[in-house]
Amino acid sequence: MADPKGFLTTGREAAKTRPVGERVKDWNEVYVPGSLLPIISKQAGRCMDCGIPFCHNGCPLGNLIPEWNDYAYREDWTAASERLHATNNFPEFTGRLCPAPCESACVLGINQPAVTIKNVEVSIIDKAWDSGDVTPQPPERLSGKTVAVIGSGPAGLAAAQQLTRAGHTVAVYERADRIGGLLRYGIPEFKMEKSHINRRIEQMRAEGTKFRTEVEIGKDLDAAKLRRRYDAVVIAVGATVSRDLPVPGRELNGVHFAMEYLPLANKVQEGDLTVSPISAEGKHVVVIGGGDTGADCVGTAHRQGAASVTQLEIMPRPGEERNANQPWPTFPMLYKVTSAHEEGGERVYSVSTTHFEGDEDGNVQALHLVEVEFKDGKLEQKPGTERRIPAQLVTLAMGFTGTDQSNGLVQQFGVELDERGNVARDADYATNVEGVFVAGDAGRGQSLIVWAIAEGRSAARGVDRFLTGASALPAPIRPTDRSLTV
């Protein structure tokens, strides 16, 4: 155990963010560089080394949290990094992007602020990179088997790294011009600088993984031909079909999906564009959707110089403490103030958009909404609450509905879909087509980054067993596992 009295003597202290006035002028990560290391050992010492560590249950990766908390408290960063990587291929991603269900399940969190697990995690991995503890791990011998991984998001990358290290020859196919999937073009730079992706890709290349960009399976390369070329295929294309809002005026210029808006801002940071073709500069911006993607749109609009930013959510405002029907250790729906919300803007709850209003040139100028409430389990409009708000740019950030079928990948492979429109799979993540597997959101539906990495690791075991008859690779979750809920 780290510090037997740490949870009694040390209060929770989280990472410090840079002043709002400073950070909205650039695209660097919002946190003060180096601010965690002076405090993180004591924060790790708050871990109680529980007899039954429920943080393990909250995290689908099964991260060995008490163990690396102990090492971090003792400042044995090499051992901490080893324990961290034992269950997670990319802790620098999860340490920055995961909403930390492990902290919701922390035993200390029953009656005190939970351990800053996420901050400890990112401190360990950043220290490991700085000290040279993260090195390529190429296989000792090759199996002679080949695997194609379609999609380079967290699930695809995790599957690819596991299978490469198991000795298989792996090629990752990505339809975008750079590797990373939504990590690259869906996550703004201020939440995770892309240098973190780049150095992981270089590690994977050194281990033997091959990468093929600007190749969309189903369009640029027939899926059936790909299947014949490789001994196994992993479909990890995500759930990229955005949920639409079919109301009058949807066709107006200036109404865009979040995943049309955010990637262009990232391309500016990559140096591909000087100015984004969809910019919030000087405009009244409305973001429809109250989740993390919506917050990403809010932060991006601030940095582009929006005149105002309003975020709309159809659900009621969550409370700041757990509801009785969301007891510990489940992941509660709480009112969350992200770094983007700290930077300004208005958040409006319990409203629904009725229609968009345009000018004579077909550009959106305003949005009409109405307040809603739940009655007998149904969402109903409240008469007399209609109002109009200015909007010259609207982003739709209402989640995703399933795997893209427009490119022909699903049809060409001949894989079956489940009742939710995801690619169906068995207990080994195998589809109905022999040698074709599925991992991540393509099979699970829209989920969190920790679930994507856990799926990639688990699917890799299924592929390894298919290719060799047995596997020593870990499988932290089953396809049927779900988040810890009531």
C-alpha positions in Angstrom: 0.0 0.0 0.0 1.3 3.5 -0.9 0.4 5.7 2.0 -1.9 4.1 4.7 -3.2 7.5 5.7 -3.0 9.2 2.4 -6.7 9.3 1.9 -7.1 10.9 5.3 -4.4 13.4 5.2 -4.3 14.5 1.5 -7.1 16.2 -0.3 -7.9 15.7 -4.0 -5.9 18.0 -6.3 -6.4 17.8 -10.0 -4.4 19.0 -13.0 -4.3 22.8 -13.4 -5.5 24.4 -16.6 -4.0 27.5 -18.2 -5.9 30.8 -17.9 -8.9 31.0 -20.3 -7.7 34.2 -21.8 -4.4 32.6 -22.7 -5.5 29.2 -24.0 -8.3 30.3 -26.3 -5.6 32.1 -28.3 -3.8 28.9 -29.2 -4.6 25.2 -29.9 -2.2 23.7 -27.3 -3.5 21.4 -24.6 -5.3 23.3 -21.9 -3.3 22.0 -19.0 -0.3 23.8 -17.5 2.7 21.8 -18.7 4.5 20.0 -15.9 2.0 21.0 -13.2 1.1 17.4 -12.3 4.5 15.9 -11.4 5.1 18.0 -8.2 1.7 16.8 -6.8 1.0 13.4 -8.3 2.9 11.2 -5.9 0.8 12.4 -3.0 -2.3 12.1 -5.1 -1.4 8.5 -5.9 -0.9 8.0 -2.2 -4.6 8.6 -1.6 -5.3 5.2 -3.2 -6.5 2.9 -0.4 -5.3 -0.4 -2.0 -8.8 -1.8 -1.5 -9.3 -5.5 -0.8 -11.8 -5.4 -3.7 -10.7 -2.5 -6.0 -13.9 -1.6 -7.8 -11.9 0.8 -10.1 -11.0 -2.5 -11.9 -14.7 -3.0 -12.5 -15.3 0.5 -13.7 -12.5 0.2 -16.3 -13.1 -2.3 -19.1 -9.4 -2.6 -19.6 -9.0 -4.0 -16.1 -6.2 -1.5 -15.4 -4.1 -2.4 -12.4 -4.8 0.9 -10.8 -3.7 0.3 -7.1 -0.5 -1.2 -8.3 0.6 1.7 -10.4 -0.7 4.1 -7.8 1.7 2.5 -5.4 4.7 2.8 -7.8 3.8 6.4 -8.6 3.7 7.2 -4.9 7.2 5.7 -4.5 8.3 7.5 -7.7 9.3 4.2 -9.3 8.2 5.5 -12.7 9.7 2.5 -14.7 7.7 0.0 -12.7 4.6 2.2 -12.9 4.9 2.3 -16.6 5.3 -1.5 -16.9 2.1 -2.0 -14.8 0.3 0.6 -16.9 1.2 -1.0 -20.2 0.3 -4.4 -18.9 -3.4 -3.7 -19.6 -3.4 -0.6 -21.9 -1.6 -0.1 -25.2 -2.1 3.7 -25.2 -2.4 5.2 -21.7 -1.5 8.7 -23.0 -4.8 8.6 -25.0 -7.0 7.4 -22.2 -5.3 9.6 -19.7 -6.3 12.6 -21.7 -9.6 11.6 -23.3 -11.4 9.0 -21.1 -14.2 10.3 -18.9 -12.7 8.0 -16.2 -15.4 5.5 -15.2 -12.7 4.1 -12.9 -12.9 7.2 -10.7 -16.7 6.8 -10.5 -16.1 3.3 -9.2 -13.3 4.3 -6.8 -14.1 3.1 -3.3 -12.8 6.3 -1.8 -15.5 8.1 -3.9 -18.3 6.6 -1.7 -18.0 9.5 0.7 -14.9 11.5 -0.4 -13.6 12.9 -3.7 -12.2 10.0 -5.7 -8.5 9.4 -6.4 -7.3 11.3 -9.4 -6.7 8.1 -11.3 -6.7 9.7 -14.7 -4.1 12.3 -13.7 -1.9 9.7 -12.2 -2.1 7.6 -15.4 -1.2 10.5 -17.7 1.7 11.5 -15.4 3.1 8.0 -15.5 3.0 7.7 -19.3 4.4 11.2 -20.0 7.2 10.5 -17.6 7.8 7.1 -19.3 8.1 8.8 -22.7 10.4 11.5 -21.4 12.7 8.9 -19.7 12.9 6.5 -22.6 10.9 3.7 -20.9 8.6 3.4 -23.9 10.4 1.4 -26.6 9.4 -0.8 -29.5 8.6 -4.4 -28.7 9.1 -6.3 -31.9 8.2 -10.1 -31.9 10.9 -12.6 -31.4 9.7 -14.6 -34.4 7.2 -14.3 -37.2 4.2 -16.6 -37.6 4.0 -16.3 -41.3 0.4 -15.2 -41.0 -0.9 -11.9 -42.3 -3.7 -9.7 -40.9 -5.4 -6.6 -42.3 -6.9 -4.1 -39.9 -9.4 -1.8 -41.4 -9.5 1.5 -39.4 -6.8 3.2 -37.4 -8.8 4.5 -34.4 -8.1 3.2 -30.9 -9.6 -0.3 -31.5 -7.8 -0.8 -34.8 -4.5 0.4 -33.4 -4.8 -1.8 -30.2 -5.6 -4.9 -32.3 -2.8 -4.2 -34.7 -0.2 -3.7 -32.0 -1.2 -6.8 -30.1 -1.2 -9.0 -33.3 2.1 -7.6 -34.5 3.7 -8.4 -31.1 2.3 -11.9 -31.4 4.3 -12.4 -34.5 1.8 -11.8 -37.3 2.4 -9.5 -40.2 -0.1 -6.7 -39.9 -1.2 -3.9 -42.2 -3.5 -1.1 -41.1 -5.8 0.5 -43.7 -7.1 4.0 -43.1 -9.3 6.0 -45.5 -8.0 9.4 -44.3 -4.7 10.8 -45.2 -3.2 10.2 -41.7 -3.4 7.5 -39.1 -5.5 7.9 -36.0 -9.1 7.8 -37.0 -11.3 10.0 -34.7 -8.2 10.4 -32.5 -6.7 12.4 -35.3 -9.6 14.3 -36.8 -12.4 14.0 -34.3 -10.5 15.2 -31.2 -9.4 18.8 -31.1 -5.7 19.6 -30.6 -6.5 21.4 -27.3 -7.7 18.1 -25.8 -4.9 16.0 -27.2 -2.0 17.2 -29.2 -1.4 14.9 -32.2 2.3 14.5 -31.3 1.1 11.8 -28.9 -0.4 9.8 -31.8 2.6 10.3 -34.0 5.1 8.8 -31.6 2.9 5.8 -31.0 2.7 5.3 -34.7 6.5 5.4 -34.9 6.7 2.8 -32.1 4.3 0.5 -34.0 6.2 1.0 -37.2 9.4 0.0 -35.5 7.7 -3.1 -34.2 6.7 -4.1 -37.7 3.1 -2.8 -38.2 2.5 -1.5 -41.8 0.2 1.5 -42.5 -1.7 2.2 -45.6 -3.4 5.6 -45.7 -5.9 7.0 -48.2 -7.3 3.5 -48.9 -11.0 3.1 -48.3 -12.0 -0.5 -48.3 -15.1 -1.0 -50.3 -14.3 2.0 -52.6 -10.6 2.1 -53.4 -10.1 -1.6 -52.7 -12.7 -4.4 -52.9 -13.3 -6.0 -49.6 -13.5 -9.5 -51.1 -10.0 -9.0 -52.7 -8.6 -7.8 -49.4 -10.0 -10.9 -47.7 -8.3 -13.2 -50.2 -5.0 -11.3 -49.8 -4.8 -11.8 -46.0 -5.2 -14.7 -43.6 -7.5 -12.7 -41.3 -9.2 -9.3 -41.3 -10.3 -7.1 -38.4 -13.0 -4.5 -39.2 -12.4 -1.5 -36.8 -14.1 1.3 -38.8 -16.1 2.7 -35.9 -19.7 3.9 -35.9 -19.2 7.0 -38.1 -22.8 7.6 -39.3 -23.8 10.9 -37.6 -27.3 11.2 -36.2 -29.2 13.8 -38.3 -31.8 16.4 -37.4 -34.6 16.2 -40.1 -36.3 19.5 -39.5 -37.3 22.2 -41.9 -34.2 24.2 -43.0 -31.7 21.4 -42.5 -30.5 21.9 -46.0 -29.4 25.5 -45.4 -25.8 26.5 -45.8 -24.1 26.6 -42.4 -25.7 23.6 -40.9 -23.1 20.8 -40.5 -22.4 17.6 -38.8 -19.8 17.9 -36.0 -17.6 15.5 -37.9 -17.7 17.8 -40.9 -16.7 20.8 -38.7 -14.0 19.4 -36.3 -11.7 17.6 -38.9 -11.2 20.8 -40.8 -10.1 22.6 -37.7 -7.6 19.8 -37.1 -6.4 20.0 -40.7 -5.5 23.6 -40.1 -3.3 22.5 -37.2 -1.7 19.8 -39.3 -0.7 22.6 -41.8 -3.0 21.3 -44.6 -5.2 24.4 -44.6 -4.6 28.1 -43.7 -8.1 28.7 -42.7 -11.0 26.2 -42.1 -13.7 26.3 -44.9 -16.2 26.0 -42.0 -15.2 28.7 -39.5 -17.0 30.2 -36.5 -15.1 33.5 -36.8 -17.5 36.4 -36.1 -20.6 34.1 -36.2 -23.3 33.2 -33.7 -22.7 29.5 -33.2 -25.2 26.9 -32.0 -24.1 23.4 -31.0 -26.9 20.8 -30.9 -25.9 18.0 -28.5 -24.7 18.2 -25.0 -22.0 15.4 -25.0 -18.3 15.4 -25.4 -18.4 16.0 -29.1 -20.6 19.0 -28.6 -18.1 20.4 -26.0 -15.3 19.9 -28.6 -17.4 22.0 -31.0 -17.8 24.7 -28.3 -14.0 24.8 -27.6 -13.2 24.9 -31.3 -15.7 27.8 -31.9 -14.1 29.8 -29.1 -10.7 29.5 -30.7 -12.0 30.5 -34.1 -13.4 33.7 -32.7 -17.1 33.1 -32.5 -19.4 36.0 -31.7 -21.4 33.8 -29.4 -21.7 30.1 -28.6 -24.8 28.3 -27.5 -25.1 24.6 -26.7 -28.5 22.9 -26.8 -29.4 19.7 -25.0 -32.8 18.0 -25.3 -32.4 16.2 -21.9 -32.8 18.0 -18.5 -29.8 19.5 -16.8 -28.1 16.7 -14.7 -27.5 17.2 -11.1 -24.1 17.8 -9.5 -24.4 14.8 -7.2 -25.3 11.2 -7.8 -29.0 10.4 -8.1 -30.4 7.6 -5.9 -31.0 5.5 -9.0 -27.3 5.8 -10.1 -25.5 4.6 -6.9 -21.8 3.9 -6.5 -20.0 2.3 -8.3 -22.0 3.0 -11.5 -21.0 5.8 -13.9 -23.4 8.6 -13.0 -24.9 11.2 -15.2 -23.6 14.4 -13.6 -23.4 18.1 -14.6 -20.0 18.4 -16.1 -18.1 21.6 -16.8 -15.4 20.8 -19.4 -12.5 23.1 -20.2 -14.5 24.3 -23.3 -17.4 25.3 -21.1 -15.0 27.2 -18.8 -14.1 29.3 -21.8 -17.6 30.8 -22.2 -20.9 30.2 -24.0 -24.4 29.4 -22.9 -25.8 25.9 -22.2 -29.5 25.4 -22.6 -31.3 22.2 -21.4 -34.7 20.7 -22.1 -35.1 22.2 -25.6 -35.8 20.8 -29.0 -35.1 22.5 -32.4 -38.2 22.9 -34.5 -36.7 24.5 -37.6 -33.9 26.6 -39.1 -34.4 30.0 -40.6 -32.4 31.2 -43.6 -31.7 34.3 -45.6 -32.4 35.0 -49.3 -29.1 33.4 -50.2 -29.8 30.1 -48.5 -27.6 30.7 -45.4 -28.8 29.8 -42.0 -29.5 32.9 -39.9 -31.5 31.6 -36.9 -32.7 28.6 -35.1 -36.2 28.1 -33.6 -36.6 26.0 -30.5 -39.2 25.0 -27.9 -38.9 23.8 -24.3 -39.7 20.1 -23.7 -40.5 17.9 -20.8 -41.0 14.2 -20.1 -44.6 13.2 -19.4 -45.5 9.5 -18.8 -42.1 8.6 -20.3 -42.7 10.6 -23.5 -41.1 13.9 -24.6 -43.6 16.6 -25.1 -43.3 20.3 -26.1 -44.4 23.0 -23.7 -46.8 25.4 -25.3 -45.9 29.0 -25.4 -42.1 28.4 -24.9 -41.1 28.8 -28.6 -38.2 31.2 -29.2 -35.7 32.2 -31.9 -32.0 32.5 -31.4 -29.4 33.8 -33.9 -27.3 31.2 -35.7 -24.9 31.6 -38.6 -23.2 28.3 -37.9 -24.9 25.2 -36.5 -23.1 21.9 -35.7 -25.0 18.7 -35.1 -23.3 16.7 -32.3 -26.0 14.3 -31.4 -24.0 11.1 -31.5 -23.7 8.3 -34.1 -26.1 5.7 -35.4 -23.8 2.9 -36.7 -21.3 1.7 -39.2 -21.0 3.4 -42.6 -22.6 1.2 -45.2 -22.4 3.6 -48.1 -18.8 2.6 -49.1 -19.7 -1.0 -49.8 -17.5 -2.6 -47.1 -20.3 -4.4 -45.3 -21.9 -5.7 -48.5 -18.7 -6.8 -50.1 -17.6 -8.7 -47.1 -21.1 -10.2 -46.6 -21.0 -9.7 -42.9 -24.3 -9.8 -41.0 -25.6 -6.9 -38.8 -27.3 -7.1 -35.5 -30.6 -5.5 -34.6 -28.9 -2.2 -33.8 -27.1 -2.0 -37.2 -23.7 -3.0 -35.9 -21.6 -5.7 -37.3 -22.6 -9.0 -35.6 -19.9 -11.1 -33.9 -19.6 -14.2 -31.7 -17.7 -14.6 -28.4 -14.3 -14.5 -30.2 -15.3 -11.3 -32.1 -15.6 -13.3 -35.3 -18.3 -12.3 -37.9 -20.3 -14.8 -39.9 -17.5 -14.7 -42.6 -14.6 -17.0 -41.8 -11.5 -15.1 -40.9 -13.2 -11.7 -40.6 -13.4 -10.2 -37.1 -14.8 -6.9 -35.8 -13.7 -4.7 -32.9 -14.7 -1.4 -31.4 -17.7 0.8 -32.2 -18.3 -1.1 -35.5 -19.5 -4.0 -33.4 -20.4 -2.4 -30.1 -21.9 0.9 -31.3 -20.9 4.3 -30.1 -18.8 4.0 -26.9 -15.8 5.3 -25.0 -12.1 5.1 -25.9 -11.4 2.6 -23.1 -14.0 0.2 -24.5 -12.5 0.6 -28.0 -9.0 -0.3 -26.8 -10.3 -3.2 -24.7 -12.2 -4.5 -27.7 -9.1 -4.2 -29.9 -7.1 -6.2 -27.4 -9.8 -8.8 -27.0 -10.4 -9.2 -30.8 -6.7 -9.7 -31.2 -6.9 -12.7 -29.0 -9.7 -14.1 -31.2 -7.7 -13.5 -34.3 -4.6 -15.1 -32.8 -6.5 -18.2 -31.8 -8.0 -18.4 -35.3 -4.6 -18.2 -36.9 -2.6 -20.4 -34.5 -5.1 -22.6 -32.6 -4.2 -21.0 -29.3 -3.4 -17.6 -27.8 -1.6 -16.1 -24.8 -2.9 -12.6 -25.6 -5.3 -11.1 -23.0 -9.0 -10.5 -23.6 -10.2 -8.1 -21.0 -13.9 -8.0 -22.1 -16.5 -10.1 -24.0 -18.5 -8.6 -26.9 -21.6 -8.8 -24.7 -20.1 -6.9 -21.7 -21.5 -3.4 -21.0 -20.7 -0.5 -18.8 -21.3 -0.9 -15.0 -24.9 0.3 -14.6 -27.9 -0.5 -12.6 
